[in-house]
């Protein structure tokens, strides 16, 4: 396809990238630009075009000084230079690929251009959009970034995923109908029509769309907002040659619509190399070449490294610019010679001149202005969209409801069968077995609800943390709306599961018969479930991985369980551990359930202490007194359970919020 050229605001040529159909001209005076704009809703107006440049970018990392015996500071190691005076420019309609051997500085350059992952680095130099310095906020407003890792909610379909992004990332003034029309347009343009209603899938869990379709979906997510500037980090990694060429063709088409495209790429095929407008070759943090592919061949030939016939140019460049193991000194000298030669070449001098001119450019056609808020959707719109997605991700996961309901029913039937028909008086309770069994099953009820609900949520934020951080830093939604919606979506499950479990075992075991007692027990378990879920959310927000969360859970649970009143009488709690008892929902819930069970019961009989052959009447108040439980604590326990729920969730939110601070 021969690129057609026309002038834009910056005086740069766009690549049209599509054959012109003469019959599409609605009038003799209509230009080719107007035809493409009319035919393609993704075409970028010239007034929004961005010429992106960077000059004298240098990045250093200070290595820590060695210490003598780990205590006394010794000789300081010199700072390591990662980038050295890197310069470059890419114009609207151009597709620039950054290539280089491992350790050449490709990823560091991309991160530096995007103001990402720069903690502990000393960065100098300038980044300009249309001649104006950019900031992280202004760059975010006018650009998009397709990262190497594809992170999606696998239970959503392609259309649902894009709808969510359209609701949160498109301009506030755009009507919902226009947003949905834009979603359908992007689906068609990126070849996702056949899989639009297919679940994205989770590797190792359930099959969804293919790798190539997933990468196209990543592009579709960013193209929705029609960005003027698009960055891509190794978009072909993990794809075969056909899928890789397909993905690069997508970028080629996006550039032909007037966008500025910058990407890093690893070992492209010769077919892919021919799709690049420009290549930036890097070696040891320096610019070895910047220009078109034919110019690269000529440059390396002048340097004494001609590309062999019928040989992939990219492979040749990487071999020449690589540091060969065992020949490090010779390789460093060769790379320095090539980089110095480029700086003195015509293209190198032109690049230096253009970078200097870009820094002086005072063009008023800018695309970026830092706004007071990075979010395009209001708090209410964020809340609605996040709650919708969170609910879909739960109900469409085939394992969530089936396994949790199945295990609850199974354990309830087992406990109900083991403790079936407990009696409080008579021969079968001569030694007080019924009292002991009922107290035991009440504690087992607490324990089962604790473990089943805590470990059901302990991995929630760990699993979604990479997606959350990416979307949050892209300005999609706030931390508080995400935190709130993720929990609200699970509330129906937390309300339903205790009802199923308690409804099976309550009357099988023979707990206090009046229905109002059952209702009170259910309310207590529901409140405890919320406290348990809050604690699980806290562990999930504190941990950085699932393994870490699973490792933190049991050590915190065991002490709280110990002071619940079954394994250790509350009257014998050591004074120095008394504070731990008041953090235990086991203690509050056990006391509440025992009060509800034994209050008002007067006809319990058991063996007399002095004469085991005789039965002595025992009241519910006596049983509570033996457990060191007080009926007057009922409402205080309710309030403290609610306080634990609020406190744990507040701490969980603060822990999650701390992870959103940019370093």
N, C-alpha and C positions, 0 to 999 in steps of 0.2 A: 504494500500500500504506500503510495507516494504521498508524503505529507504536503498538504497545501499550506501556504504561509500567508499571514496577514499581519498588519501592524497592530500593536496594542498600546495601552497608555504609556508603558515603560519603553516603547520602541523595540520590543522583543517579538520574535516570531513565534506564533502558536503552531502546533502540529494538528492538523485537522483530523487525520487518521481514518477517514472514511471516504468512500467513493461518493461523488456528488451526482445526484440525479437531477437532470435538467428539468424534468417534469414537475419537480417540487417547487419551483419558483412561482410564487403566487402572482408576481408582477415583474415586468422587465427591470424595474429599479431595485428589486430585492437583492441584497448581497448574499454571498455564500455564508458569511458569519450569521446573518439573520436566519438563513435556512437552518443551520445547525442548531441555533438557539431555539428555533421553533420546533424542530424535530426532537430535540434531546432536552428533557427537563433538568438534567444534571450539568448542563453546560454552564461554565462559570463566566459571568459578565466581566468584561475587561476592566471595569472600574473596581472590581474586587481582587484583581490579580496581585500576586506578591512576588517580588524579586527578593530572594533570601540570600544573604551573604554573611560570611564570618571572616574575621581578619585577626591575625596574630594570636590565635587561641593557643594558650600554653596551659598544661595541667601537670602539677607535681604532687607527689605523695611523699610525705615525710616519714621515713622509716623510723621505728622506735629505736632508741639507743640501747645497746647491749648493757646488761647489768652483771655486776660481779656477785655471784652467789644469789642472784635474784634480789639483792638489796641495794647495793651502792651503784650509782650510775657510772658507766664507763664511757668509752669513746663513742660519740654520736655518729651514726651512719648517715652518709649524705642522702639528701632527698632524691627520689627517683623521678626522672622526667618521663612522662607518659606521652604528652603531646608537646610539640615544639613549633611554635609560630605557624600553626595550620591556617591556611587561607582557602577560601572557596566562594563560589557564587553559583546559584542556580536560578533560572528565570522561569516565568510562567510558560507552561506548555512543554517544559523540559523534564526529562526523566534521568536523574543522576543516580548511578550505582556506585557505592563505596566498596572497593575490594582491597584485600590485603591478606597476607599470611597471618597465622595465629600470633597474637601479641603485637600486631602492627598498630593498634590503637583505634580500630573501627568502632567498637562498642563504646569506648571512652569518648570518641568524637561525637557519636550520636547522643550519648547521655549529656554531654556538655552543651550541644546545640539545644537540647530540650530542657535543660536545667534539672536533670533527674540524677539521683543516686550520686551526688557529689559530696557526700559527707566525708570529712577527713582529707579532702583534696584542695589544693591551692590553684584556683582558676584565674587566669587573666586573659584579656582579649575582648572583642566585641562581637555581638550578634545583631544583625540589622535586618529589618523588613522594610523594603522600599526606602532604604536609606535612614530609617529611624531605629534607634536602639529598642530592643524588645525586652520585656520582663516576663517572668513565668506566667503572670496573669494574662498579659496581652497576647503572648504566644498561644496560650491555651484557648483564647477566644477565637483565634483565626486559623488554628491548625488542628490536625488529628494525628493520632499515633497508633499504628497497627503494630502491636508488640509480637514478639516471637512466639510466646506461649498463648495458645487459644484457651481462654477461660470463659466458660458459659455455664448456665444452669441447664444441665443435660435433660431434665424432664420437660423443658419448654420446647415448643416447635420453633422452626425458623421464623415464621410469621409472628408468633407471640414475642420472641426475643426482639425482633426489629420494632414491633409495636411499642414495647416498653422503652426502648431507646428513643423512639420518635416522641413519646409523651414527655420525656425528661430533657432531651437535648436540643430540640428544635425551638425556634424563636417563640417567645411568649404570645405574640400577636397572631400566630398561625392557628386557624381553626382546626378542630380535630379531624374533620372530613379531609382537609388538605393534607394533614399529616398521614392519614391512612392512604391517601392517594400516592403520597411520596413513598411510603413503604412498598406499595405494589409496584411502583415504577422501578425502585432499586432492586427488588426481587427479580424483575424481568431483565433489567440491564446486566445484572451479574450472574445470570443463568441459574437462579435458584428456584425457578417456578416448579419444577418437578418434585422438589423436596421441601416446598414451603410449609406443608402441613405435617412434616415428619419431625419427630423428636430429635433434638440435637444428639443426645446420647451421652453416656458416661463410660469412658474406657475401662474395661474390666468389670463393668456392672451390667450394662445393657447396650445393645447396638443401636446406633443412630445414623447420622449422615456420614459420608466419607470424609477423609482427610482434606481432599481438595475442596469439597463443598464447605467444610468447616473454615478453611482459610478464606474462601470467598465470602462467607458470612462475616468474618472479622473485618473484611474490607467494607462490606455492606453496612456494618454498624457505624463505621466512621464516615462513610460517604453520605449517610442520611442527612447530615447537616450541611452538605455542599461546601466542605472546607476548601480554602484557597491553597493551603499548604498541607501536604501529607507526608509523614515520616513512616517508614516501615523498617522493622528490624528482622533481617533474615527471613523473609516471608516464604521461602522455598524449603526451609529445613524440614526434613522428614518426609518429603514428597518425592515421588518418582519423577522421571524426566518429563513425562507427558503432563502430569498435574502441575509440576513446577512451571512449565512453559505456559500453561493455562493461567496460573496466578500472575505471572509476569505480564501476560497479555492484558489482564485486568488493569494492572498499573499503567501499561502503555495506553490503554483507552482512556483512563482517567487523566493522564497527562494531555492527551489529545483534546480533552474538553477544556483546557486552559489552566489546569492546576499545576502547581509546582510539586514535583515528586522527588523525595530523597529516600534512598533505601540502602541498607547494608545487605550484602548477599555473599553466600559462601559457595565457591566452586560452581559457577553457572556453566551450563552447556554452551556450545558455540551458537546454537539457535537462540538462546536467551541473550547472549552477548550482543547479537545483532539488533535486539530490540532497544538497547540503551541509546539515549541521545548522547550522554556523557558518562565517562567513568572517572572516578577519583581513586587512584592507586596510592596506598599508604605503605610506609615502611618505617618501623621504629618510631612512630609518632610524627613523622614528617610527610609532606606531600611529595610523592614520587612522580605523579602525573595527574593532570586534570584537563580533560578535553574529550573529543570524540574518539571512537575506536580506531578509525583509520589513522588518526594523528598519533595514537599510542603505538601503533605498529611502526610508524616512521620514526618516532622518538627512540624506541628501544633498538631499532636498527642502527641509528646514529650512535647509540651508546655501546654498540658492539654485541647486542643480544637480539638478532633478528628472529622473528617468529617463523618456525619451519612451515613448509607448505602442508596444507590439510591438517593443521594442528589447531586445537582449541586455543584461541588467544588468551583466554582467562587462565588456563592451566600454565601457559608459558609465562605470563606476568607473575603469577604466584610463585613459580619455581625460581624466577630471577630475583624476586624480592624476599625470599625466605632466608632465614638464618639456618645454614646447614649444620647439623650436629657434628662436632669434631672439627669444623672449619669456621668457628665463630669469628675469629679475628679477620680472616679474609672476607667473610660475608659482611661484617660490619663496614669494612673499608669499601666494598663494592656498593653497598646501599648508600653510604655517604656520598660516593661519587655520582650515583644516579640522581639522588635528590639535589645535589649541588648543580648538576647539569640541567635539571629541569628549571631550577630557579633562574639560571642564566639564559634559558631558552626563550624564544619569542612568546610562547604560551605562558611561561612562568612570569615574564615581565608584564605581559598583558594582564595576568591575574592580579599581580601586585598593584598595577595601575587601576584596575577595575575595583579592587577592594578599597583603595584610597578614595576613588570617586564616589563609591557607595556610601562611605562614611560622611561625605560632604553633601550628599543628596538631600535636598530639602523638599522633596515631593510632598504635596499635601494629600495625595491619594493613598491614605493609609487604611489598613484593615483592622487595626487593633487599637483599642482604647481600654485601659484598665477600668473595670466597672466596680461599683461598690460591693456587688455580690457575684461570685463566680457561677451561681446557679441560675439557669434559665427558666426553671419551673418554680412555682410558688411552693410554700410549705405544704399546703393542702394538696396540690397536684403531685408532689413527691410522695406524700402519705398514701394517696389513692393508688398510684402506680405501684409503689413498693408492696402495699398490702395485697394487691391483685397478683403480683408475681410471686410473693411468698406463699400465698394460698395455693396457687397453681403448682408450685414446686413441691408442695406437700401432698396434695391430693393426687397428683399425677405420678408420684413415685410409687411403683408397684410394691415396694417392700414396707413402707412406713406403716400403713394401717393394717395390712394383713398380718404381718409378724407381731406387731404390738397387741392387736386384739387376740390373735391366736394364743400367744404366750400368757396373756392375762387370764383368758378362759381356762387354759390348761392348768395353771398354777392354782387358780381358784377352785377348780374341781378336785385337785389333789388335796389341798388344805381342807376343803369341805368334807372329803371322804375320811381323812385322818381324824378330824375333830368332830365327826358327825354326832349330832344329838347329845350335847353335853348336859348333864343333870347337876342341879345345885343342892339336891338333898337325896336321902335314901341310901340304900346299901351301896350303890355304885359310886357314891361320893363319901364313903365312910372316912376316908383319910384326906378329904378335901381335894381330890383329883380334879373335880369340875372347876373349882376356883382357880387352881394352878393352871389348868388347861386354857381356861378363858383368858386369863391374864397373859399367858404365853401367846395365844393366837392373836390377841390385840397387838402385842409387840411385833409379831410376825407380819401382821397387816401393815404396820408402820414401816417395817424394814423392807418389805416387798415393794411398797409404793415408793420408798426412797430410792432403792437401787434401780427399779424399772424406769422411773421418771428422770432421775439425775443422769443416768448413762444414755438416756434417749436424747438429751440435749447437750451433753458435755462436748460433743463434737460439732455442734451447729456452727459456731463462729469460727472454729478452727478450719473447717472445710471451706467456708465461704470467705475467709479473710482475704485471700489474694484477689478475689473478684470484687469484694467490697472496697479494698484499698485502691484498686485500679479505677473503679467507677467513681469513687469519692474524689480522687485526685483529678479526674477528668471533669469535675464540676457537675456531676449528675444529681447528687442528693447529699443531704446532711447526715451526720452521724446519728443524731437523735431520731430522725424519721426512720432510718434503717433499723436501729436498735428496737424501736417501739413496734414497728410493723412486723418484724421477724418473730416477735413474741406473741403479738395479737393473733397472727395466723395460726399459732399452735394452741391457742386457748381452747377451741372446741375439742381438741383431742384430750387435753388435760381435764376437761370437764366430763368427757365421755368415759374415759378409761376407769376412773375410780367407781363410777356408777355400775359399769359392767362387773368389775371385780367384786365390789361389795354386795351387789344384788345377788350374786351366786352364793357367796359363803355365809351371809348374815344369818339367814334362817336355817341353812343346813347345819350350822354349828349350834344354833339355839341361843344366840345372844338375846339381850333384853327384847321382849316380844313387841311392845307397843310401837306403832308405826312412827310416832313422833320421835322415839328413841333412834329408830333407823335413820330418819331424816337428819337428826342432829349428828349422828355418826358420819353420815355422808358429807354434811357441811364441814365437819372437822377435817375429814380426809381431803376434801377439796382445797381447804385453806392450807393444809400441810403440803399438798402437792405443789401449790404455788410457791411456798417457801423452798421446797426441794428444787423446783425448776430454777428459781432465782439463784440458788447456790450453784447449780450446774452451769448456768449462764456465766456466773462469776469465774468459775474454773476455766470455762471455754474462752472467756475474754482475756484471762491472765496468761493462758498457754499460747505458745506460738505454733504448736503442732498437735496432732491427735495423740501421738505417743506421749507427749508431755502432759496433755490433759488427762489421759488415762492413768498416768503415773502419779499425778497430783491428787486425784479423787479419793482413793482408798485411805491414804494417810490422814486426810482431813475427816473422813467419815468415821473411822474406828473410834477416836476419842469421843465424838459426839454421840455415837451409839452407846458407848460404855456408860455415859451419864444419863441414859434414858430412863432408868428406874427399874430395869429388869435384871441386869447383870450385877448391879451395885445399888443397894438400898440408898435412897436419897438422904437418909439420916446419917449415913456413914461417909459421905463425900468429904475428902480432906479439905481443910479450909483454904489451902493454897491452890486448889483446883475448883473452888466454888464458882469462879467466874466462867469457867468453861461450861458448866451446867446450863448457864443462862444463855449460851449461844446454841444450845441443842434443841432442835425441833423435835427430836425423839422425846425429850423430857416433857415439853409442853403438850405434845400430842398424846403421849402415853397417859399423862395425868388427866387430860380432857376425856379420853376414851374410857378410862377407868371410872371417872366420876359419872359419866353418862351411863355406864353399864351398871354400877353398883348403887347409885343413889336411889333410895326408895325401896330397895330390896331388903326384906326382913326375915325371909324363911329359908335362909341358907343354913345347912347343918353339916357339922364335921366332927371328927373324933375329939373327945375332950382331952386336954393335955394330961390330966392325972389318971384317966381311965379310958384307954383307947377303945374299950368295948362299948362304951356309951357314946351317944351323939349329943353334942352341945349346940344349941342354936347360935348362929353367928349372923350379924347384920352386915349390910353393905358398908355402913359407916366404919365398922370394925376392920373390914378388909382394907378400906382406904387408909385407915390409921396405921395398919401394919405396913403399908407401902409408903408411909410418910407423905401421902397426898392429902391436900386440903380442898374441901368443896368450895370454900370461899375464893379459891384461886381461879375458878372457871373463866370468868370474864377477863381477868388479868392475863391468863394464858392465851385467850383469843387475841387480845390486843398485842401481846408480845410476838405471837406467830405472824400477825400482820406486819409488825415492825420489822421482824427478820426478813420478810418478803421484800419490803421496801428497801431496807438497808442493803441487802445482797444485790438487788437490781441496780441500785444507785452506784455501788462499788463496781459492778460489772460494766456499767456505762462509762464510768471514769476510766476503767482499764482499757476499754475499747477506744475511747477518745484519745488516750495517751498514744495509741498506735498510729493515729492520723497526723501527728505532728511531723512535719517535714524535717529531716535531718540534713 
